[in-house]
Each structure stands twice: as structure tokens, then as C-alpha cells.
Amino acid sequence: MTDASRVRILGLRVSAVDPTVAVQSVVDWASGSGARRVAVANVHMIMEAWDALAFREIVDSCDLVVPDGMPLVWALRALGVAGARRVRGPDLVLRVCRAAREQGLSVGLYGGSEPTLHCFEGFLAAEFPGLLVGCAIAPPFRPLTQEEDEQVVSSIRESEIRILFVGLGCPKQERWMAAHRDVLDCVMIGVGAAFDLYGGKTRHAPTWMQSAGLEWLFRLATEPRRLWKRYLKHNPRFLVLFALQYLGYLSAQAQRQR
């Protein structure tokens, strides 16, 4: 992915790609060798990167940063990428799994709780018969000891998977992928809540809410105690800060036309 195909939204580079290109990139990388990282960006990630330069650098160093939330798609279009399309994280998981089955590429799962992960494995088996799932690891909800981390790395490496879905939530999953890029030889994709969605723990927002950029509101309504602080902190600031960026963009465009 070239720098020319990325646009900075509040300082974070987002790749202006459509779902087909994103999936093909993952498959191409998985068919080769070496570690690659894919971040699935939304307003939450943009604001986490705005607040912490170290985290912005982690995401910026990813091989692909796709626009998950509709606000990011609208932002890309406002900044001159007329054909920007959404690459929704949970849908990307399905597309990648379908392509992986067709190409004979094995996948792995890291994150979530054991019950959720078990349900997600059952979903994949029913949805994609023949898909090779080499490992499924539900880590404890605490920092791992060095010995535990080494065991996780060993298990993943021994499974010889080519694609690893990491469902630890933002920003934890992006930091985990960055910390393990030198010890894992696979494509790592941070998938956020995908395990919970397909594992039956949470529900998908109606299609019309997804298209209208209101998926966050549906999630807030279904998980208010967990999410209200995040949305109250991030969403209003994103609107104000991006409005300032957009005004600066318009001013720069006007200067070029003189």
C-alpha cells in the first residue's frame, strides 16, 4: 500500500481502498512470508491516535489501515477521495475467511472469552465448511506474564497459520500486533468486536443504521454502561477537530487555485 493511497484524518493515515482490494492484499501477503498488520479504523481509533502519539505511530506503521466507520468514509470523501468506500470490520472477517478457504490458507483466532471463541468457531465451521482454523486462543483478561506470552507465540507459530484475527479491542489489539510483529510470520488483522458479533455475545446494527453512520448509536443502546464514556469523550471532539481540518483543506484548495 503506497503513501499516495492514504489520507490523513486528524493525523492518522487511512488507506483509501475498497473491500475487494483489502481482501486481495491480505490474501497476497498471506500467500507469501513475513508479518503484516491490518488495522480497522473508526472514530474511536482516530481519537485514540490523536490523544497518544505513540499509538498513532503504531497504527501508521501498519501495512493497511481500512476505513471501518462511515464517518471516516465521509471524511475521506470530504478530503477529495470521491470513491471512498467502507471496509466494515466484521464484513472483512467474512470476506477474508471466504478467500482463505478458497486459497487453502489457514487462519487463527486470538482474543475474546472461551465461550465466545467456541461459538465463533462453530459459526465459521457452519459458514465456511473446509476453512482451516489452526488455533483459537482466548487469553486471560489481564496482562500476560512473559512465560504465558511465549507460550502463546509458540502455539501460534506451531499452528503455521497464515492469517491471525486479533480480537482484543482498540487500542490493545493494535499494540499487541505491533509488539509481536517480529516473532509471528503471518498477517495479523485487528477485528475489534467481530468475535462477539459472530460469537453471539452482541448483535449487528440494522443495515440502515450502518449505512447512516449510526452503528455507534445502536452499540451504545445495547451496551450503555460500557460505551457511554467512550462516545461522550470521542465523538464530539472528532466532529469539532475534523471540521477544523476540513476548513484547512478548503483553504489550501483555494490557495492552489489562485
C-alpha positions in Angstrom: 0.0 0.0 0.0 1.6 3.3 -1.1 1.5 6.5 0.8 -0.4 8.0 -2.2 -3.4 5.8 -1.4 -3.5 7.0 2.2 -5.2 10.2 3.5 -4.6 11.6 7.0 -7.6 12.1 9.1 -6.7 14.1 12.2 -3.1 13.0 11.6 -3.8 9.3 11.2 -3.2 7.7 7.8 -6.2 5.8 6.5 -6.0 3.7 3.3 -8.5 4.7 0.7 -9.3 1.1 -0.5 -12.4 -0.8 -1.2 -13.2 -4.2 0.4 -12.1 -6.2 -2.6 -8.7 -4.6 -2.7 -8.3 -5.0 1.1 -9.1 -8.7 0.9 -6.8 -9.3 -2.1 -4.0 -7.5 -0.2 -4.5 -9.8 2.8 -4.5 -12.9 0.6 -1.4 -11.9 -1.3 0.5 -11.2 1.9 -0.7 -14.4 3.5 0.4 -16.4 0.4 4.0 -15.1 0.9 6.0 -14.8 4.1 6.7 -12.2 6.7 4.5 -10.4 9.2 1.9 -7.9 8.1 -0.6 -5.9 10.1 -4.1 -4.6 9.2 -5.9 -2.0 11.3 -9.6 -1.4 11.1 -10.1 2.3 11.9 -13.1 4.1 13.2 -13.7 7.3 15.2 -12.5 5.6 18.4 -9.2 4.7 16.8 -8.7 8.1 15.3 -9.2 9.8 18.6 -7.0 7.3 20.5 -4.3 8.1 17.9 -5.0 11.9 18.4 -4.5 11.6 22.1 -1.4 9.4 22.1 1.4 10.0 19.5 2.9 6.6 20.4 -0.3 4.8 19.4 -0.6 6.9 16.2 2.9 5.7 15.2 1.9 2.1 15.9 -1.2 2.4 13.6 0.7 4.4 11.0 3.2 1.6 10.7 0.5 -0.9 9.8 0.6 -2.2 6.2 -3.1 -1.4 5.8 -5.5 0.9 7.7 -9.0 0.5 6.4 -12.0 2.9 7.0 -14.4 0.9 9.1 -16.8 3.6 10.3 -18.9 5.6 8.0 -17.7 8.9 9.5 -14.3 8.0 8.2 -15.7 7.3 4.7 -17.4 10.7 4.7 -14.2 12.3 5.9 -12.2 10.7 3.1 -14.8 11.9 0.5 -14.7 15.4 2.0 -10.9 15.4 1.7 -11.0 14.6 -2.0 -11.4 10.8 -2.2 -14.7 10.8 -4.1 -15.0 7.0 -4.4 -14.1 6.1 -0.8 -15.9 3.1 0.5 -16.4 1.5 3.9 -14.5 -1.6 4.8 -16.6 -2.8 7.8 -14.5 -4.9 10.2 -17.0 -7.8 10.7 -17.6 -8.0 7.0 -13.9 -8.0 6.3 -13.6 -11.1 8.5 -16.1 -12.9 6.5 -14.6 -11.9 3.1 -11.1 -12.9 4.3 -12.3 -16.3 5.6 -14.1 -17.0 2.3 -10.9 -16.1 0.4 -8.7 -18.1 2.8 -10.9 -21.2 2.3 -10.7 -20.8 -1.5 -6.9 -20.4 -1.3 -6.3 -23.1 1.3 -4.9 -20.6 3.8 -5.2 -21.4 7.5 -6.5 -18.8 9.9 -6.1 -18.4 13.7 -8.1 -16.6 16.4 -6.7 -14.7 19.3 -8.9 -12.8 21.8 -12.4 -12.9 23.3 -13.6 -15.3 26.1 -13.5 -19.1 25.7 -17.3 -19.4 25.4 -17.4 -16.6 22.8 -14.5 -18.1 20.9 -16.1 -21.5 20.9 -19.3 -20.1 19.4 -17.3 -18.1 16.8 -15.5 -21.3 15.8 -18.9 -23.0 15.4 -20.1 -20.1 13.3 -17.0 -20.3 11.0 -17.4 -24.1 10.6 -21.0 -23.7 9.5 -20.5 -20.6 7.3 -17.2 -21.8 5.7 -17.0 -25.6 5.6 -13.4 -26.7 5.0 -11.9 -23.5 6.4 -8.7 -24.4 8.2 -8.7 -22.9 11.7 -5.2 -23.7 13.1 -5.6 -22.2 16.5 -8.1 -20.4 18.8 -6.7 -18.8 21.9 -8.7 -16.9 24.5 -6.2 -15.0 26.7 -6.9 -14.0 30.3 -8.3 -10.6 30.8 -5.1 -9.3 32.3 -1.5 -8.7 31.1 0.2 -12.0 30.3 3.4 -13.0 32.0 6.4 -13.4 29.9 6.1 -17.1 30.1 2.4 -17.0 29.1 3.2 -14.8 26.2 6.0 -17.1 25.0 3.5 -20.0 25.1 1.0 -18.0 23.1 3.7 -17.2 20.5 4.8 -20.8 20.4 1.3 -22.1 19.9 0.6 -19.6 17.0 3.9 -20.4 15.3 3.4 -24.2 15.6 -0.1 -23.9 14.1 1.5 -22.5 10.9 -1.5 -20.2 10.3 -1.2 -17.6 7.6 -3.8 -15.1 8.9 -4.5 -14.3 12.6 -7.6 -12.4 13.6 -6.9 -10.5 16.8 -10.0 -9.5 18.8 -8.7 -7.7 21.8 -10.4 -4.3 21.1 -8.8 -1.0 20.3 -6.1 0.1 21.2 -5.0 -3.1 22.9 -5.1 -5.3 19.8 -3.0 -2.8 17.7 -0.4 -2.6 20.4 -0.3 -6.4 20.7 0.2 -6.8 17.0 3.0 -4.3 16.9 4.7 -6.0 19.9 4.6 -9.4 18.1 5.4 -8.4 14.5 9.0 -9.6 14.8 8.0 -13.1 16.2 5.0 -14.0 14.2 5.1 -14.9 10.5 1.5 -14.2 9.4 -0.9 -11.4 8.5 -2.5 -10.0 11.7 -5.8 -8.2 11.5 -7.3 -6.3 14.4 -11.0 -7.2 14.3 -12.4 -5.5 17.4 -15.9 -6.8 18.3 -16.2 -9.3 15.4 -15.7 -12.3 17.8 -18.6 -11.0 20.0 -20.8 -10.3 17.0 -20.4 -13.7 15.3 -20.0 -15.5 18.6 -23.5 -14.4 19.7 -22.5 -12.1 22.5 -23.7 -8.9 20.8 -25.9 -8.1 17.8 -25.4 -6.4 14.5 -26.9 -3.0 14.0 -29.7 -2.8 11.3 -28.4 -2.2 7.8 -30.0 1.2 7.6 -28.2 2.3 10.8 -24.9 1.0 9.4 -25.4 3.0 6.2 -26.4 6.1 8.0 -23.3 6.1 10.2 -25.4 5.3 13.3 -23.9 1.9 14.2 -22.3 3.6 17.2 -25.8 4.6 18.5 -27.0 1.1 18.2 -24.0 -0.2 20.1 -24.5 2.5 22.8 -28.1 1.5 23.2 -27.2 -2.2 23.6 -24.1 -1.7 25.8 -24.6 1.7 27.5 -22.6 1.1 30.7 -19.5 0.0 28.8 -19.6 2.5 25.9 -21.1 5.8 27.1 -17.9 7.3 28.3 -16.0 6.4 25.1 -18.6 8.0 22.9 -19.0 11.1 25.1 -15.3 11.6 25.1 -14.5 10.9 21.4 -17.4 11.7 19.2 -18.0 15.4 19.9 -14.2 16.1 19.7 -14.0 14.3 16.4 -16.7 16.4 14.9 -15.1 19.7 16.0 -11.5 18.7 15.1 -12.4 17.3 11.7 -14.4 20.4 10.9 -11.2 22.4 11.6 -9.2 20.1 9.4 -11.8 20.4 6.6 -11.7 24.2 6.8 -8.0 24.0 6.5 -8.3 21.7 3.5 -10.7 24.0 1.7 -8.4 26.9 2.4 -5.4 25.0 0.9 -7.5 24.1 -2.1 -8.5 27.7 -2.7 -4.8 28.8 -2.4 -3.8 26.2 -5.1 -6.5 27.6 -7.5 -5.1 31.1 -7.3 
